[in-house]
Amino acid sequence: MENIHEYPFWEVSITDSFWDKWVEANLNALYYQWKQLENTRCIDNFRIVAGLKEGFREGWFFSDSDAYKWLDATARFYKVHPYSKLLELMNEFIHLIRQVQSEEGYINTYNQIFFPNKKWTNLWIGHELYCLGHLIEAIISVYRAFHDNSTLLMATKAADLVVRDFTDKDGSYVPGHQEIEIALIKLFEITQNTSYLKMAQQFLTRRGNVSGIFFKYLKQIASVRKKSKHVKKLKTQYFKDHPNYSKIQLPPRVQTHNPSFMTLRRLINTLSGKGHQHHDLLQNQLIPEGHSVRYTYTHIAMVHLHRLSANKPLLNASISSWDYMVRKRTFPTGGLGSLPMIEGFGRDYELNGEFAYCETCAGIGSLLWNWQLNLATKDPKYADFFEWQLYNAVLVGMGISGTTYLYRNPLMSKSVLKRESWFEVPCCPSNLSRTLASLGSNILFSDQQSVYINQYIGCSVDTPNAKFSMKSSLPFDGHIKISIKPKISQFVLNLRIPSWVSNPNIHINKEKLEIPLHYFNGQPTASGYSPYRSYYLPITHSWKSGDVVDIYLPMEIIILKYHKKVKNYSQCGTLTRGPLVYCLEDLDNPEINVFECVIDSSHGFHIEETMNEHPNIVLIKGMTTKGLEITAVPYYFWGNRGRSKMNTVLKFK
């Protein structure tokens, strides 16, 4: 495999006015998330197993993973921003994990409390391996922050247990929710223990190689229901025996709006194995189906495995599946998942904006998948999709304060959905935090001859080719400046030209660069957004210290048109500017119906660069066919001012 040089996030110092505000929000988020994990007794579950506290275990059987992801996020953040309070909280939780983990490496508070000495009884539903995967990822981040081998032992003990219990088993022995595969591959990269890589490969290559899947799912469902009934009975008795024990009310479930026959579609999806990507061998799965988070996590591991051990069938399947997804099953925001109850993909061109699930975690999973494909192929379309999803499908999941969240991200909301302080299943908040904390690792990569700039985020980084310092005014302005201090005089600087740019303007030391015409022959997509328009512009130059590359990416206001096959949206489109999708909120448009108004595109649009209480946000102004002014805000920003009606599926004339 070709040697690609990645730059870990702690080697890429982000100094960017837009992203600096998200660093502040993320710090608030980490403190806030710990408080919520305490309030919902997620952390107490560990104390109960450790014998440090009396009480009854609360939350879902997979809630351990939420705490692990918080630890993962906090360790990543601390690596760059070492706040002492974060260290105290991490040390407290790490000490708890040490006390709870068995000598053989097993840890799962649900089973340890309610079903001691039993493990792996419900692999497809029970999430034991999912939780262990997030534990391993968290400990890897802790190890990277502190280089403490005794802490890393917690991860290797868990991984060694998985290797002992699952090596050379049949296709029944795969996790229902993919994650352990990612963790094992990452742990191999640190330890070079090939048994971890082999185990990840086996989990991937035997998925779908199982007979009688319908009846096996029914059996597992029955088993899980029996266990849940047992736990409910224990809880009733516990509160009867402890009348003074304070009860808690978990946050509400995510509010959804479902299309017709959704219960039947969910049942078919689950019992066929598609809900867990278990219906066929992965190399044969060329159409994205089932749960969108599980799907993207699977492909992260597939491509990463290929990069380490040259598994071409898995890479080819992943490339084909990605292409199918982008062309036929992706929303204009880059959001994934048309169906709430399935929490995943619907049919081709099934992109109803009100039903849309578009879970924040699915956007995050797709980011990481894009990154792996970008590294494996050096194709800029994956970096382009990364950028689009980052600003729209992912960033929308966290409020600007860091203390409110969206779990699902529909493209229109009729005042049903609002940002919540927490969720019954809080998988997205900490997943967002760990993603933002390590964003620096996704800005660029290099090889011996070239440097590839993928994201225009202000930063400084030292590479074998040169020291780079980048200033960026994205996402609201397209001016970028890259200062270069070369270590070698000859290398190729590959600049990604985004899909939303038609006429970039680039100067080297104030001398304009002639940019050849770039022709696009790609097929239209369901959403109108097309990463295929992106390309790398290779700059070959004899570099000298002090060289400066000035880039201007014009911020055109573009209407993305839905494909004619998207039902009921033939006259609809999405308003965009640069890498941002825009939406209408009724708070800014009190005189119009944001769902029924028709925008007069012939009138044109203009921008307004000040927003009273949020001066750094650029607004788009336009007119309806009735002569009323409209105000559009970035989609990622919606819901930050309280409950509102919101729409991105706009009618144009």
N, C-alpha and C positions, 0 to 999 in steps of 0.2 A: 504493500500500500504506500501511496505517495506521502511524504512527510509534510503534514500540515502543522503549522505552529499556531496554537491557540494561546490567548492571553487571559489568564484568570482575572476575575473582576478586581482583585486587590492590586493588580499591576496596571490597571486602567483607571486613572484618577478622573472622575467625572466632575467637571466644573461648567455647569450649564444652568442658565437662569431659569429655564423651564423645569428641569429635572431637580434642581436644588430644592424647589418647593415640595417636590414629592419625597425627597429625603426627609424633610421635616415632618411631612405627613406620615411617613413610614415609621419614624421614631415614635410619634404619638400612637400609631397603630399597634406597635409591639407592646407598649405598656398597657394599652387598652385591651388588647387581645388576652394578655395574661390575666387581667382583671376579670374578663368574661369567662375564661377557663376556670378561674377560681369560683366565680359566682354560680356557674352551672355544675360545679363539683367535679369537673373533669380531672383536675389535679388531685382532688380528694380521693378519687378512685385508686390512684397509686398509693396514697397514704394508707388507705384501708388495707390493701394487699400487704403493705410493708408492716402492718400492725401498729402504725403511728396514730391511727384515728379510728374511732367507732363510727359506723354509719352504713348507709345502703348505697350501693353503686348506682349512679345515675347516668343517663345518656344511652346512645346507641351502642351496639356491640363493637363498633369500629371507632368509637370516639377517641381511643388512645392516639390515633393517627393525627388528630387535630392538635394535640399537645406536641407531638413529635415535629409537626410542620412549623409550629411556633418556635421550637428550639432550633430547627434548621434555619428559619428566617433570622432569628436573633443572633445566631453564631455568624451568619454571613454579614449581617449589618455590623456586628461588633468588630469583625475583622478590619473594617475600614473606619468605623466610628466607635472607638472603645469607651463607651459610657459605663461608669462603675456600677450603676444601678442594674443595667442589663446583665453585667457579670454576676451580680448577686443572685438574680433570678435564675440565670442559667445554672449556676452552681447548685442552687437548691433543687432544681428539677433533675439535673444529672445525678445528684446523690440519691434522689428518689428512685430513678431508673435502676441504679446499681442494686438497691435493696430489693427491688421487685423482680428483676431478671433472675431466672433460675440458673443453677450451675451449668446446665446443658445449653443455656442460651435462650430458652423460651420466655416470652413475656406477652401476656394478653390479659388485661385486668378482668375482662368479662368472663373468660373461661377460668381464670385462676380463682375468682370469687365464687362463681355459680357452678362451674363444672370442673373442679380440680382434677388433675391427672388425666384430662382428656384434651386432645388437640387434633387438628386436621380433620375434624368430623364433618365439616360443611365447607369444603374448599371453594365451591363455586359461589357461595353466598356469605360465608362467615367472615371474610376479610382478614383472616389471621396473617396471611402472607402480605397482604396490602399494608397492614399495620407494621409488620416487621420491615418491609421495604422502606417505609418512611422513617422508622427508627434508624436503620442503617444510613440513609441519606443524612439524617440529622447528625449522627455521630461523625460522619465524614466531614461535615461542615465544622463541627466542634474541633475535630482533629486538625483541620486546616487552620483554624484560628489559634490553637494553642500547642499543636504538635505534641500532644500527650498520648503516649502509647497505651497507657492504662485505660484511657477512655476509648481508644480505638478498639481495644479488646472487647468492648461491649458489642460492637458491630461484627467483629470476626466470630465471636461466640454464636451470635444469631445466625450468621451466614453458614458457619460450619454445621449447625443443626439442620438447616435447610438442605445443605449438600448431603448430609448423612441420610436424611429421611426421604429425599426426592430424586436422587440420582438413579437413572436407568429405570424409571417407572413408566407406566403406560399413559395414554392420552387423558385418562381421567384425572391425573395428578397435575393439574394446572390451576392457578388462582383464578377466581371469578373476576376480581378487579385487578388488572395489571398494574404493577408498580415494583414488585420484587425484582423483576428483570432489569429495570433501570438501575436499581440500587446495587445489585450484584456486579453489573458491568463497571459501575463507578468504583466499587470496592476493589475489583480486580486492578483497575488503573493505579490505585494507591499501593496495594500489597503485592501485585504481580502473582497472586495465587490463582493458578489457571483453573482450579476446581470451581471458582466462582464464575468465571467466564463460561465454562462448560455447562454449569447448571443453568445459567441464563439462556444459553443456546438451546438446551433441552426444553426448558419451559416454552420457548418460542416455537421450536420446530415440531413439538408433539401436540401443540394446540390444534384442535380440529380433528385429531386422529382418535376418535372415540365413537363407539357404536351405542345405540339405544339411548341417545341423549335426551329424548323426550321423557322417558320413564325415569332416568337418573335425576333430571331436574325436578320432576314431581316428588321423588323420594327426598331430595334435599330440601325442597320447600316444606314438605310435611315435617321433616326433622327440625327445621328452624322454627316453625310454628309451635311445635311441641316444646322446644327450649324456651321460647318467648312466653308461652303459657306458664311454664314452670317458674320463670323469673317473676312474672306478674303475681303469681301465687305467693312466692317468697316475700315480695314487696308488701303485699296486703298484710301478711302475718307480721312482718317487721314493724310496720306502723301501728299495728294493733298492740304489739308487745312494747312499743316505745312511743307512747302517746305524746310525749313532750319533744320528740324529734321533729325538727322543723322541716317542712316540705318545701320543695322549690317548684316553680313553674317554668319549664323550659320554654324558650322563645317559640313563636309560631312557625309552622311549616311555610315553605316558599309558596306564594300565591301563583296559581297558573290558570290558564284558559285553554281548554282542550277542544280539538276538533271532534267530529262525530266518529263513533266506533273506536274511540281511543282505548278503551279497556280491552276490547277484542284484539286490537293491533298489538297492544303490549303483551298480551298472553301469547300470541303467535310468535312475536319477536323473542320472548324469553325461552319458550319451550323448543324453539328451533335451534337455539344456541347462538343466534345472531346478536342477542343482547350482550353477550360476553365475547364476541368474535371467536366462537367455538364451533361454528357450523362447517368449517372447512379448514384445510391446512392454510397457514398464513400466506404461503407463496401463491395460493390460488385465489386469495381474497383480493380482487381488483376493484371492488365496489365498496365504498364506505357504508357500513351498516351497523346498527346497534347503538350502544351507549357511546356518546361522542368522547367523553373523557377517557374511558377505557381504550377506545379506538386509538386516540392520539398517543396515549402512553405506550401502547403496543408498538406503534411505529417509531417512536423515539428509540426504543430498545432495538428494534429491527435494524435501523440504519446505523446506530452506534455499534452494534455487533458486527455489521458488515465492515465498518471502518477499521475494526480491530482484527477481524479474522476472515475477511473477504468472502462473505456469503452473498454472492451475486443474485440468486433467486429472491432472497428477502429484499434486497435493495430494489430490484426491478419491480417487485410487487408493490413496494412502498411508493415508488415514483408514479406508477400507473394509478394507484389508488388516490394519491394526492391530486393528480391531474383530474381525475373524475370528480373528486370532491369540489375542487375549485370551479370547474366548469358547470356543474349541475346541482351542487348541494351546499353552497355557501351563500350566506346573506351579504348584502352590500357592506355591512360593518366588518365583515370577516368572521362574523359569529357562526358557530357550528351547532346544529341540533334544532330540527324543526318541531319536534314532538316532546311535550312536557313529560308525560307518563313514562315514555321510553328514555327520556333525557338524552335523546340522540337524533339520529338521522331519519328523515322521512323518505318519500319518493323523490325521483328526479324533479326538479323545478318546484318542489313543494316548499314555498318560502313565504308563507303567510306571516306578516309582521306582527300581528297580535298574538298568535299562538306561539311564536318563536321562543324556544327555550334558551339557546345560546348561553349556556352556563359559562361563568367566568373561568372555571377550571378547564373547560374545553378550549377556550382561547389560549390559556397558558400552556396547555399540552401541545397545542398546535405551534405556538412560538418555539418550543423546544424541538419539536419535530422539524420545523423549517430550518432551524439552526443546524441540526444534524445533516439534513439534505444539502444545505449550502456547503458544509464542510466536505461532504462526500462527492459532490459534483461540481462545485465552483460555479453553479448556475445562479445568476442574480435574481431570478424570479422568486426563489425561496426567501432571500433577504428582503425583497419587496413585500411579500406577503407578511413577513415578520413585522415590518414597519407598520403596515396597514392594520394588522390585528393588535399590535401594541397600543396604538393611539386610539383605537376604536373598540375592539372586542374585549380588551383586557383592562385598560385604564379606567373604563367606565365602572368597573366593579368596585372601586374604592372611592368614597367621597373625598373631597379636597382636604378635609380635616383629618382623615385617617381613621375616623371613628364611626363611619356609616358605610354600608355595603349593599351591593346588588348581587344576588346569587344568579338569577337568570336575567337576560338582557334583551327583551323584546324590542322590536323596531317601532312599535307604537304602544302607548299605554293610556287607557281611558280612566285615569285616576285610580286604577286598581292597585298598581304597583308603586311602592315607594322605597327609598333607601331605609334599611333596617339597621338597628344597633347590633344585632346578632341573629343567628339562625339556630333552629333545632339541629341542623347538620351544618356546622360552621367550617366546611372544608375550604371555602374560597378565600376568606380573609387572610389566613396565614400563608396560603399558597401564593396569593398576590404579594405579600410582604417578602417572601423569599425570592420571588421573581424580580421585584424591584431592587432588592438589596444586591443582587448579582448581575444587574443589567450591563455593567461594564464589560463582561466577558463576551457579549454578543455584538460588539461594535466593529471589530475587524479581525482578520486572520492573515497569515502570510505563509509563503513557501520560500524556497531558496532564491527564486527569481523575482517574486512579486509580493506586493502588499495589496490586500483587498479591503477597501473601505465600504462597509455594508450599511452602517447606520450613522447618520449625521447628528451626533450628540457631542456636545462640547466636552473635550477630555484631553488628557496628555498620556502618552504611552511610549515606552522605550522598546523598540523592536531590534532584531539583529541587523535590519537594513538601515534604520534611522530612528531618531527620536521625533515623534510627531506631537504637535500641539494643535488641537482643532477648536475653533470657536464656531458656534452654530446658533442661529436665531430661529430654527424650527421649533414648533410646527406652524408658527404664525407668520414667519417671514423666511424667505429662501436664501438668505445670505450666509455663506459658510467660508471660513478662512482656515487653511491648513498651513502651518509653519513647519519647516522641515530642517532637521540637522542630520545630514546623512552620515552613515558609517562606511558605506560603500557608494561609489559614484553612479553605478549602473544598476538600477532595478526598475521594474515596471510598477507604476502606481495605478491600480484599477479602481476607478471611481464608479460606484453604482449610480446610474441615472434612473431615478424613480419612474414608475409607470405613469405617474400623474404629470410628468414634465414633457412638453413637446419641443421646447427650444431653450436648452440650457446655455448659459453663458459662462465660459471658464477662461481665466487668465493665469499665466505663470509669470510671476515677477512683472505684472502689469501688461504683459504681452498676450494678446488674445489668441486662444487656441482654436484652430479650425477643427470643427467637429463634423465628421462625415454623417450624411443622412442615415437614419436608422429606419428600416422598413419593418412594419409589423404585419404578419400574415396569420395571426392566431385566430382561433374560433371565438365567436362571442360567448360570453359566460352568462349564467342565469341571473347574476346580480348586476352585471354591467361593469363591475370592477375586474380588471385583467392584469395580473402580475406579469403576464407574458410580454408586456410592453417594456418592461425594465431591461436594462443591459449594462454591462460594464464598459466603461470608456477607458481603454488602456493608454497610459501616458508614459512614453519612453523618453527619458531625459537624462542628461548628465548632471546629476544633482550636486548642489553646492550648499554649504552652510548658509542659512539665511533665506533660502528659497521659500517662496510663498505661492500657494495655489489659492486663488480666489474663485469661488463658485457662486453663481447665482442661478437658483432654480425658480423660475417664475411661478407664482402662486395663482394659477388660473382657477376661476370658479367653474366647475364642471358638473353637469347633470348626468349621473349614471343612469342609463335606461335599463329597466328590467327586460329580460328575454321575453319574447312573445309567448313562450310556453308557460310562463309563470301566471297562474290563474288569477284573473280579475285585476291584474296590474299592467295591462297593456298601455295605459296612458300615464303610468306612474314612473317616478324615478327618485333618485337620491341626490341631494344637494351636497357637493363636496368642494373643498378648497385645500390644495396641497394634499397632505396625508390625512386630512380630517374629514369625517362625515359630519354633517350638520343636521339639526332637527329643529322643529318648532315646538315651543312650550307655550301653553296658554297664558302663563305668567307674563310673557313678553308680547302676547298678541290677544289682548282682551276683546277686540272688536271682531275677531274672525273665529270660525270653527276650524281648528287645525287639522281636522280629518276630512273636511268637505271643501275647503277653499281650493281654488284653482289659481296657480301662479302663472303670471304672464311672463314667460321667458323672453319674449321679444322686447320687453321693457328693459331688460338687463338687470344686473346686480351691482352693488357696490359694498365696500366694507366699512365698518365703523370700528375704530381701534380703541375705543374706551367703553367700558361697561362699568357703570357707577361703582358698585361695591367690589368688582373684580376687574381692575384696570388692565390686567395682562391678557384678557381674553378678547379675541377679535370676533366681531359679529358680522353676519351677512345680512344686508338689507335688500328687499325686493318689493314687488307689487303684485297684488292679485288682479285677476281680470276685472274685478269691480272697483279697482283703483285704491284699494286699501293697502297700507304698508305692512310688510311682514318683517319679522326679526328672527333670524335663525342663530342658534348657539351651537357650539361643538357638542356632538353626541356624548362624548365622555363626561361632559359637565352636567348633563341633565339630572334633575332631581336633587341638586345640592341646595335648593332654596325652599324645600318642602314639597309636599305632594302636588303633582301637576298632571295635566294632560300633555302627552308628548307624541310626536309623529315624525318619522323619517320617510314614510311612504307617501310622497307628495305628488299631487296631480299638477301637470304642466300643460300649458297651451302655447 
